[in-house]
Each structure stands twice: as C-alpha cells, then as structure tokens.
Amino acid sequence: MLRIVSLNLNGIRSAASKGVFDWLAGLDADVVCLQELKAQPADLTPQMQAPAGYQGLFHCAEKKGYSGVGIYSRRDPDRVIEGIGHPGFDAEGRYIRADWGNLSVISLYLPSGSSSPERQEAKFRFMDEFFPVLAALAAEGREIVVCGDWNIAHREIDLKNWKSNQKNSGFLPEERAWLSRVFDELGWVDVYRRLHPDATSEAYTWWSNRGQAWAKNVGWRIDYQIATPGLAAKALAASVYKDQRFSDHAPLIIDYQCEY
C-alpha cells in the first residue's frame, strides 16, 4: 500500500509549533506533499528538513516568508524536477516533482487570486501556463498524482456557501471550467471524488480565519490529489484529517493499492 498525504501548512514553522511533526510520526505515510512553506532553506530546522524516517525535497520561493512547496519521502527519488519552466512563477516556489520508477508525485501550490485583481490575473496566467504542463504529464505514460492546494472549488458541493461565492476567487466560472477541462479533456481524475462522489461538508479542506468558519464548518474543498486514471483506479480510501489543526487547511490522506 502507498499512503500519500497533501497539506498546505500556511507556514512550516507555524505548523511545527502546532504539532504537525508529532502527528506525522504516527501517520505511516510514504509520501507527504507540502504547500505554503513560507520559509527559506536556511529557516528549516533539521526536523523540518528531514523528519524521522523521511528525506525532504523543497522548492522555496525567492521572496522571504512566501509560498514554497516540498515533498517528504521514505525512499530516495530517481529524479527531482523543480518548477514548470516559467521563470516568474518558478521564482514563487509552486511546483516540485519526484519520480520513483513509473510513479511521479507532484506537490503543487496554485496561486490564490483573492488578495487583489492583479493576483487573480496572475492566477489566470498560471492556469494558462500549467494546462499544457498537465497535458504533457498525461502523455508521459507514467502513473502521476498532482497533490496540493489548487485554490479552486470545482462544484457546488465543494463549498458551503456556493451561491454567494460565484463572483469570488476560487469559485469563478472560468476557474471551475478550467478544472473541468483538466478532468474531461486531459483525463485526470479527482481521486477523492472518485471514492466519495456525494461527500459535502466532510470533504472540506480549508476554512477562512474570518468569522467562525471552522466552528460552523463553513469550508471549501480546494486541496486535491488529481491522478492519472491508472493510479486513481488503485485508490482504496480517502479522508480529510480534522482531529487536530495545523493550519487553515486540513490534511488530505489517500491510500493506493500499489508500491513505489
């Protein structure tokens, strides 16, 4: 069995102070994809660089305290690729890929557009740049999973207040249509949805820090493991861990009937 976890940390140092590494030690995960490190390599303690039993791979943003992605793995990868080949976005630390045999695991942090119209335009540009990357990945003939914070709720059941969010970043018609193209045109599979086609509130992975979103479970499902069809078909179980809080996101845990 292969257990893959995805978690937006909203700052690795903050998550560490909330016990994420103690939790990780008892999780028995094989690969853990991290997003929003908000740290430079020099900021990472030995535990952050390589928790017990794992080695760490990181693609940090050039800007301090911003973005950044990583992968923890029990096994040495055959190859590591950082970035999508776009200098501007690659400087933000949004994509890292690790290969083992015929398996590839990618940690992705797709931009958020909620802070300003300029960032929404940057999000659209990233989506334009990333779609052909996803097409090329699908054509490789490998088993691939792209884990991470996609910053898009795909359908109405993927967020609590969908009616009032139709003009807000993360649930814009253009964003949702783009994600539909990823599934329908390129053949990628939303693994959680494959296993839980009707899940609503239990599927949420992010809650705003405003109001009482967490207490009232006013959430969004924006963290995904999106896989090639062959790998998606091997998924056995998927869950969102909510017993402890390490950030404004919750870990997405999926078990696959395969090795790596």
C-alpha positions as CSV (number, residue, x, y, z in Angstrom):
1,M,0.0,0.0,0.0
2,L,1.1,3.6,-0.7
3,R,-0.1,6.4,1.5
4,I,0.1,9.9,0.1
5,V,-0.8,13.0,2.1
6,S,-1.2,16.6,1.0
7,L,-1.2,19.5,3.3
8,N,-1.0,23.3,3.0
9,L,1.0,24.3,6.1
10,N,0.4,28.0,6.0
11,G,3.9,28.3,7.3
12,I,6.0,25.3,8.2
13,R,7.3,27.0,11.3
14,S,3.8,27.7,12.5
15,A,2.6,24.2,11.7
16,A,5.6,22.8,13.6
17,S,4.6,24.8,16.7
18,K,1.1,23.2,16.4
19,G,2.4,19.6,16.5
20,V,2.4,18.6,12.8
21,F,5.6,16.6,13.1
22,D,4.4,14.7,16.1
23,W,1.3,13.8,14.1
24,L,3.4,12.9,11.0
25,A,5.5,10.5,13.1
26,G,2.4,8.3,13.8
27,L,0.8,8.6,10.4
28,D,2.7,5.9,8.5
29,A,2.7,7.9,5.3
30,D,5.0,7.1,2.4
31,V,5.0,10.5,0.7
32,V,3.8,13.8,2.1
33,C,3.3,16.8,-0.2
34,L,3.6,20.2,1.5
35,Q,2.5,23.7,0.3
36,E,3.0,27.2,1.5
37,L,6.2,26.6,3.4
38,K,6.7,30.4,3.9
39,A,10.4,29.7,4.6
40,Q,13.8,29.7,3.0
41,P,16.2,26.7,3.2
42,A,18.1,28.4,6.0
43,D,15.0,28.7,8.1
44,L,14.4,24.9,8.1
45,T,15.4,23.1,11.3
46,P,16.9,19.6,10.9
47,Q,13.4,18.2,11.8
48,M,11.8,20.3,9.1
49,Q,14.4,19.3,6.5
50,A,14.2,15.5,7.3
51,P,11.6,14.3,9.8
52,A,12.4,10.9,11.3
53,G,12.2,8.3,8.6
54,Y,11.9,10.8,5.8
55,Q,14.0,12.9,3.5
56,G,12.8,16.3,2.4
57,L,12.8,17.9,-1.1
58,F,12.0,21.6,-1.3
59,H,11.3,24.3,-3.9
60,C,11.2,27.5,-1.9
61,A,10.1,30.9,-3.1
62,E,12.8,33.6,-3.7
63,K,10.6,36.0,-1.6
64,K,11.0,35.5,2.1
65,G,8.0,34.2,4.0
66,Y,6.1,33.4,0.9
67,S,4.7,30.3,-0.9
68,G,7.1,27.3,-1.3
69,V,6.4,23.6,-1.8
70,G,8.0,20.4,-0.6
71,I,7.9,16.6,-0.5
72,Y,8.8,14.2,2.3
73,S,9.5,10.7,1.2
74,R,10.6,7.4,2.8
75,R,12.6,6.5,-0.3
76,D,15.2,8.3,-2.4
77,P,13.7,9.5,-5.7
78,D,15.2,8.6,-9.0
79,R,14.7,12.2,-10.2
80,V,13.5,15.6,-8.9
81,I,12.2,18.5,-11.0
82,E,11.5,22.0,-9.7
83,G,9.2,24.4,-11.4
84,I,7.1,24.4,-14.6
85,G,9.6,26.2,-16.8
86,H,8.1,29.7,-16.3
87,P,10.7,31.9,-14.6
88,G,8.2,34.2,-12.9
89,F,6.1,31.5,-11.3
90,D,9.0,29.2,-10.6
91,A,10.5,32.0,-8.5
92,E,7.4,31.7,-6.3
93,G,8.1,28.1,-5.5
94,R,4.9,26.4,-6.7
95,Y,5.8,23.0,-8.2
96,I,8.1,20.1,-7.3
97,R,8.1,16.7,-8.8
98,A,9.7,13.4,-7.6
99,D,9.9,10.2,-9.6
100,W,10.2,6.6,-8.4
101,G,10.2,4.0,-11.1
102,N,7.0,4.5,-13.1
103,L,5.4,6.7,-10.3
104,S,5.6,10.5,-10.1
105,V,4.3,12.6,-7.2
106,I,4.0,16.4,-7.6
107,S,3.4,19.0,-4.9
108,L,1.5,22.0,-6.3
109,Y,0.6,25.4,-4.9
110,L,-1.6,27.1,-7.5
111,P,-1.8,30.8,-6.9
112,S,-4.6,32.4,-5.0
113,G,-6.4,35.4,-6.6
114,S,-8.3,36.5,-3.5
115,S,-6.0,39.3,-2.4
116,S,-6.3,41.6,-5.4
117,P,-7.4,41.8,-9.1
118,E,-3.7,41.7,-10.0
119,R,-3.2,38.4,-8.2
120,Q,-6.4,37.0,-9.9
121,E,-4.8,37.9,-13.3
122,A,-1.6,36.1,-12.2
123,K,-3.7,33.1,-11.2
124,F,-5.3,33.0,-14.7
125,R,-1.8,33.3,-16.3
126,F,-0.6,30.4,-14.2
127,M,-3.6,28.3,-15.2
128,D,-2.8,29.1,-18.9
129,E,0.8,28.1,-18.4
130,F,0.0,25.0,-16.3
131,F,-2.6,23.4,-18.6
132,P,-0.1,22.3,-21.3
133,V,2.2,21.1,-18.5
134,L,-0.7,18.8,-17.3
135,A,-1.3,17.7,-20.9
136,A,2.4,16.8,-21.3
137,L,2.4,14.9,-18.0
138,A,-0.7,12.9,-19.0
139,A,1.0,12.0,-22.2
140,E,4.1,10.6,-20.5
141,G,2.5,7.2,-19.9
142,R,3.5,7.2,-16.2
143,E,1.4,7.0,-13.1
144,I,1.3,10.5,-11.7
145,V,-0.5,12.3,-8.9
146,V,-0.6,16.1,-8.5
147,C,-1.2,16.8,-4.8
148,G,-1.8,20.2,-3.4
149,D,-3.7,23.4,-2.9
150,W,-5.4,24.1,-6.3
151,N,-7.3,27.1,-4.9
152,I,-10.4,26.2,-6.8
153,A,-13.6,24.6,-5.6
154,H,-14.8,22.6,-8.6
155,R,-18.5,22.1,-8.0
156,E,-21.3,23.5,-5.8
157,I,-20.9,20.6,-3.3
158,D,-17.3,21.6,-2.8
159,L,-18.1,24.6,-0.6
160,K,-20.7,25.6,1.9
161,N,-21.8,29.0,0.6
162,W,-21.6,28.4,-3.2
163,K,-24.4,30.8,-4.1
164,S,-22.7,33.8,-2.5
165,N,-19.2,32.9,-3.8
166,Q,-19.9,32.7,-7.5
167,K,-18.1,36.0,-8.1
168,N,-15.2,35.3,-5.7
169,S,-11.8,33.9,-6.5
170,G,-11.7,30.2,-6.1
171,F,-15.3,29.6,-7.4
172,L,-15.3,31.8,-10.5
173,P,-16.9,30.2,-13.6
174,E,-13.7,30.5,-15.5
175,E,-11.7,28.7,-12.8
176,R,-14.3,25.9,-12.5
177,A,-14.4,25.5,-16.3
178,W,-10.6,25.2,-16.4
179,L,-10.7,22.4,-13.8
180,S,-13.4,20.6,-15.7
181,R,-11.1,20.7,-18.8
182,V,-8.3,19.2,-16.7
183,F,-10.7,16.2,-16.0
184,D,-12.7,16.0,-19.2
185,E,-10.2,16.9,-21.8
186,L,-6.9,15.7,-20.3
187,G,-8.3,12.7,-18.5
188,W,-7.1,13.5,-15.0
189,V,-9.1,12.1,-12.1
190,D,-10.1,13.8,-8.8
191,V,-9.3,10.8,-6.6
192,Y,-11.3,11.9,-3.5
193,R,-14.4,12.5,-5.7
194,R,-13.9,9.1,-7.3
195,L,-14.2,7.5,-3.9
196,H,-16.7,9.9,-2.4
197,P,-18.9,11.2,-5.2
198,D,-21.5,12.8,-3.0
199,A,-19.5,13.9,0.1
200,T,-20.2,17.5,1.1
201,S,-19.1,19.1,4.4
202,E,-16.8,16.2,5.4
203,A,-14.8,16.8,2.2
204,Y,-13.9,20.4,3.0
205,T,-10.1,21.1,3.4
206,W,-10.0,24.8,4.0
207,W,-11.7,27.3,6.3
208,S,-11.4,31.1,6.4
209,N,-9.9,32.5,9.5
210,R,-12.6,35.2,9.4
211,G,-15.8,34.8,11.4
212,Q,-16.4,31.3,12.8
213,A,-15.8,29.4,9.6
214,W,-14.1,26.5,11.3
215,A,-16.6,26.2,14.2
216,K,-19.5,26.3,11.8
217,N,-17.8,24.2,9.2
218,V,-18.2,26.9,6.5
219,G,-15.5,25.3,4.4
220,W,-14.2,24.8,0.9
221,R,-12.7,21.8,-0.8
222,I,-9.7,23.2,-2.6
223,D,-7.0,20.6,-1.8
224,Y,-6.9,17.7,-4.2
225,Q,-5.0,14.6,-5.3
226,I,-5.5,14.6,-9.0
227,A,-4.1,11.4,-10.7
228,T,-3.8,9.6,-13.9
229,P,-6.6,7.1,-14.5
230,G,-4.5,4.0,-13.8
231,L,-3.3,5.3,-10.4
232,A,-6.7,6.7,-9.5
233,A,-8.2,3.3,-10.1
234,K,-5.9,1.9,-7.4
235,A,-7.2,4.3,-4.7
236,L,-8.6,2.4,-1.7
237,A,-9.5,5.1,0.8
238,A,-9.5,8.8,1.1
239,S,-10.1,11.0,4.2
240,V,-9.6,14.6,5.5
241,Y,-8.0,14.7,8.9
242,K,-9.7,17.2,11.3
243,D,-8.9,15.9,14.8
244,Q,-6.1,18.4,15.1
245,R,-5.5,21.7,13.3
246,F,-2.0,22.6,12.0
247,S,-3.1,25.4,9.6
248,D,-6.2,26.8,8.0
249,H,-6.1,23.7,5.7
250,A,-6.6,20.1,6.7
251,P,-4.5,17.1,5.5
252,L,-5.9,15.0,2.7
253,I,-4.9,11.4,3.1
254,I,-5.3,8.8,0.3
255,D,-4.2,5.2,0.3
256,Y,-3.4,3.5,-3.0
257,Q,-3.0,-0.3,-3.8
258,C,0.4,0.0,-5.2
259,E,4.1,0.3,-4.3
260,Y,6.7,3.0,-5.1
